[in-house]
Amino acid sequence: MRKLALPLITLIFLAIVGFIKPVEKTAVKCMIQLVNYTGEGAYVVVSLMNPDGSYAETLYVQGDDPEWYSDIPEWWSFYGKYRPDIDAIVGETVSGGERSLSILKIPSEKIDAGYSLRFETAVEDQEYYQEDARIDLTTANLKTKVEGSGFIRYVRLMPQQ
Protein backbone atom coordinates (compact mmCIF):
# COMPACT_ATOMS: atom_id res chain seq x y z
CA MET A 1 0.00 0.00 0.00
CA ARG A 2 2.78 2.46 0.95
CA LYS A 3 4.68 1.63 -2.23
CA LEU A 4 1.70 2.80 -4.27
CA ALA A 5 1.04 5.99 -2.29
CA LEU A 6 4.01 8.05 -3.49
CA PRO A 7 3.64 7.23 -7.20
CA LEU A 8 -0.12 7.82 -6.96
CA ILE A 9 0.36 11.22 -5.28
CA THR A 10 2.98 12.14 -7.87
CA LEU A 11 0.66 11.13 -10.70
CA ILE A 12 -2.22 13.19 -9.27
CA PHE A 13 0.07 16.21 -8.80
CA LEU A 14 1.36 16.00 -12.37
CA ALA A 15 -2.17 15.64 -13.72
CA ILE A 16 -3.30 18.77 -11.87
CA VAL A 17 -0.23 20.78 -12.88
CA GLY A 18 -0.68 19.65 -16.49
CA PHE A 19 -4.09 21.34 -16.61
CA ILE A 20 -2.84 24.67 -15.22
CA LYS A 21 -2.17 27.02 -18.08
CA PRO A 22 0.55 29.59 -17.39
CA VAL A 23 -0.60 33.19 -17.60
CA GLU A 24 0.53 34.75 -20.87
CA LYS A 25 2.09 38.17 -20.30
CA THR A 26 2.73 41.06 -22.62
CA ALA A 27 6.00 42.93 -22.06
CA VAL A 28 5.70 46.71 -22.32
CA LYS A 29 8.50 49.26 -21.92
CA CYS A 30 7.49 51.97 -19.48
CA MET A 31 9.39 55.24 -19.23
CA ILE A 32 8.49 57.52 -16.34
CA GLN A 33 9.83 61.09 -16.54
CA LEU A 34 9.58 63.07 -13.31
CA VAL A 35 9.11 66.83 -13.01
CA ASN A 36 11.95 68.92 -11.62
CA TYR A 37 11.57 69.19 -7.86
CA THR A 38 13.92 69.33 -4.88
CA GLY A 39 13.99 66.82 -2.09
CA GLU A 40 14.22 63.08 -1.70
CA GLY A 41 13.64 60.61 -4.51
CA ALA A 42 10.10 59.59 -5.43
CA TYR A 43 8.62 56.20 -4.72
CA VAL A 44 6.56 55.12 -7.71
CA VAL A 45 4.08 52.24 -7.72
CA VAL A 46 2.44 50.97 -10.91
CA SER A 47 -0.64 48.87 -10.21
CA LEU A 48 -2.97 46.91 -12.43
CA MET A 49 -6.48 48.04 -11.53
CA ASN A 50 -9.65 45.98 -11.97
CA PRO A 51 -12.50 47.42 -14.08
CA ASP A 52 -14.25 48.40 -10.81
CA GLY A 53 -11.21 50.44 -9.70
CA SER A 54 -9.91 48.00 -7.08
CA TYR A 55 -6.37 46.67 -7.04
CA ALA A 56 -5.63 43.55 -9.07
CA GLU A 57 -1.83 43.33 -8.96
CA THR A 58 1.32 45.35 -8.33
CA LEU A 59 3.38 45.48 -11.52
CA TYR A 60 6.24 47.77 -10.50
CA VAL A 61 7.69 49.49 -7.44
CA GLN A 62 10.46 52.08 -7.80
CA GLY A 63 12.10 52.26 -4.38
CA ASP A 64 13.39 49.30 -2.43
CA ASP A 65 13.15 50.40 1.21
CA PRO A 66 10.01 48.79 2.69
CA GLU A 67 10.16 51.19 5.65
CA TRP A 68 8.58 53.89 3.44
CA TYR A 69 5.93 51.78 1.69
CA SER A 70 3.28 52.90 4.17
CA ASP A 71 3.77 56.46 2.83
CA ILE A 72 1.88 55.28 -0.25
CA PRO A 73 -1.37 54.73 1.70
CA GLU A 74 -3.78 53.50 -0.99
CA TRP A 75 -1.34 50.93 -2.32
CA TRP A 76 -0.20 50.03 1.19
CA SER A 77 -3.78 49.29 2.25
CA PHE A 78 -3.81 46.69 -0.55
CA TYR A 79 -0.24 45.39 -0.41
CA GLY A 80 0.21 45.64 3.36
CA LYS A 81 -2.74 43.34 4.06
CA TYR A 82 -1.58 40.50 1.84
CA ARG A 83 2.17 41.08 1.48
CA PRO A 84 2.53 39.00 -1.67
CA ASP A 85 5.99 38.48 -3.10
CA ILE A 86 6.58 41.27 -5.56
CA ASP A 87 9.27 40.51 -8.09
CA ALA A 88 8.78 43.93 -9.67
CA ILE A 89 10.55 45.91 -6.93
CA VAL A 90 13.49 47.70 -8.48
CA GLY A 91 16.35 49.73 -7.05
CA GLU A 92 16.46 53.16 -5.57
CA THR A 93 13.92 55.92 -5.85
CA VAL A 94 14.03 58.38 -8.75
CA SER A 95 14.97 62.03 -8.07
CA GLY A 96 13.38 65.14 -9.49
CA GLY A 97 13.97 65.62 -13.22
CA GLU A 98 15.18 62.04 -13.70
CA ARG A 99 13.54 59.21 -15.57
CA SER A 100 13.28 55.48 -15.13
CA LEU A 101 12.83 52.81 -17.75
CA SER A 102 11.38 49.43 -16.90
CA ILE A 103 9.58 46.50 -18.47
CA LEU A 104 6.05 45.88 -17.22
CA LYS A 105 4.76 42.32 -17.62
CA ILE A 106 1.04 42.71 -18.08
CA PRO A 107 -1.29 39.68 -18.12
CA SER A 108 -2.40 39.57 -21.77
CA GLU A 109 -6.03 38.74 -20.97
CA LYS A 110 -6.33 42.04 -19.05
CA ILE A 111 -5.64 44.13 -22.18
CA ASP A 112 -8.84 45.45 -23.80
CA ALA A 113 -10.83 44.03 -20.87
CA GLY A 114 -11.58 47.20 -18.87
CA TYR A 115 -8.41 47.21 -16.73
CA SER A 116 -6.11 50.18 -16.23
CA LEU A 117 -2.65 51.07 -14.95
CA ARG A 118 -2.44 53.46 -12.00
CA PHE A 119 0.75 55.32 -11.13
CA GLU A 120 1.05 56.41 -7.49
CA THR A 121 3.90 58.60 -6.26
CA ALA A 122 5.16 59.80 -2.91
CA VAL A 123 8.16 61.80 -1.75
CA GLU A 124 9.32 61.95 1.86
CA ASP A 125 8.10 65.13 3.62
CA GLN A 126 6.22 66.18 0.48
CA GLU A 127 3.04 65.16 -1.32
CA TYR A 128 1.45 61.81 -2.09
CA TYR A 129 -0.45 61.42 -5.36
CA GLN A 130 -2.85 58.50 -5.35
CA GLU A 131 -3.40 58.83 -9.07
CA ASP A 132 -0.46 60.72 -10.51
CA ALA A 133 -1.27 59.10 -13.86
CA ARG A 134 -3.77 56.53 -15.15
CA ILE A 135 -3.76 54.68 -18.44
CA ASP A 136 -6.67 52.57 -19.65
CA LEU A 137 -5.22 49.22 -20.63
CA THR A 138 -6.07 49.01 -24.32
CA THR A 139 -4.02 47.82 -27.26
CA ALA A 140 -3.89 51.38 -28.61
CA ASN A 141 -2.69 52.76 -25.27
CA LEU A 142 0.29 50.38 -25.20
CA LYS A 143 1.85 52.95 -27.57
CA THR A 144 0.95 56.15 -25.77
CA LYS A 145 2.22 59.05 -23.70
CA VAL A 146 0.18 60.32 -20.73
CA GLU A 147 0.83 63.44 -18.66
CA GLY A 148 1.12 63.12 -14.89
CA SER A 149 -0.51 65.39 -12.32
CA GLY A 150 2.05 65.29 -9.50
CA PHE A 151 5.68 64.21 -9.48
CA ILE A 152 5.30 62.51 -12.86
CA ARG A 153 5.76 64.77 -15.89
CA TYR A 154 4.72 61.97 -18.24
CA VAL A 155 4.57 58.21 -18.74
CA ARG A 156 5.35 56.69 -22.13
CA LEU A 157 4.45 53.08 -22.96
CA MET A 158 6.04 51.17 -25.86
CA PRO A 159 5.40 47.53 -26.78
CA GLN A 160 8.48 45.37 -26.21
CA GLN A 161 9.76 43.91 -29.47
Residue pairs with C-beta under 8 A, 6 or more apart in sequence:
23 107
23 108
23 109
24 107
24 108
24 109
25 105
25 106
25 107
25 108
26 105
26 106
26 107
26 108
26 111
26 142
26 159
26 160
27 103
27 104
27 105
27 106
27 159
27 160
28 103
28 104
28 106
28 142
28 157
28 158
28 159
28 160
29 101
29 102
29 103
29 104
29 157
29 158
29 159
29 160
30 46
30 60
30 101
30 102
30 103
30 104
30 155
30 156
30 157
31 99
31 100
31 101
31 155
31 156
31 158
32 44
32 62
32 94
32 99
32 100
32 102
32 119
32 152
32 154
32 155
33 99
33 152
33 153
33 154
33 155
33 156
34 42
34 94
34 95
34 96
34 97
34 98
34 99
34 151
34 152
34 153
35 96
35 97
35 148
35 151
35 152
35 153
36 96
36 97
37 96
37 97
37 123
37 126
37 151
38 96
39 96
39 123
39 124
39 125
39 126
40 93
40 95
40 123
40 124
40 125
40 126
41 63
41 92
41 93
41 94
41 95
41 123
42 62
42 63
42 93
42 94
42 95
42 96
42 121
42 122
42 123
42 151
43 61
43 62
43 63
43 68
43 69
43 71
43 72
43 93
43 121
43 122
43 123
44 60
44 61
44 62
44 63
44 93
44 94
44 100
44 119
44 120
44 121
44 132
44 151
44 152
45 58
45 60
45 61
45 62
45 72
45 75
45 119
45 120
45 121
46 58
46 59
46 60
46 61
46 88
46 104
46 117
46 118
46 119
47 55
47 56
47 57
47 58
47 59
47 75
47 78
47 117
47 118
47 120
48 55
48 56
48 57
48 58
48 59
48 106
48 107
48 110
48 115
48 116
48 117
48 137
49 55
49 56
49 115
49 116
49 117
49 118
49 134
50 56
50 114
50 115
51 113
51 114
51 115
55 75
55 78
56 110
56 115
57 107
58 75
58 78
58 79
58 84
58 86
58 88
59 88
59 104
59 105
59 106
59 117
60 88
60 90
60 102
60 104
61 69
61 86
61 88
61 89
61 90
62 90
62 91
62 93
62 94
62 100
62 102
63 89
63 92
63 93
64 89
64 90
64 91
64 92
68 122
68 124
69 75
69 76
69 79
69 80
70 76
70 80
71 122
71 124
71 128
72 120
72 122
72 128
73 128
73 130
74 120
74 130
75 120
79 86
88 104
88 105
90 100
90 102
94 100
96 151
103 160
104 117
104 157
106 117
106 137
110 137
111 137
111 138
111 139
111 142
112 137
112 138
112 139
113 137
115 137
116 134
116 135
116 136
116 137
117 134
117 135
117 137
118 131
118 133
118 134
119 131
119 132
119 133
119 134
119 135
119 148
119 152
119 155
120 128
120 129
120 130
120 131
120 132
121 128
121 129
121 132
121 148
121 150
121 151
121 152
122 128
122 129
123 151
127 150
127 151
129 148
129 149
129 150
129 151
129 152
131 149
132 148
132 149
132 150
132 151
132 152
133 146
133 147
133 148
133 149
133 152
133 154
133 155
134 146
135 141
135 144
135 146
135 155
135 157
141 157
142 157
142 158
142 159
143 157
143 158
143 159
144 156
144 157
145 154
145 155
145 156
145 157
146 154
146 155
147 153
147 154
148 154
148 155
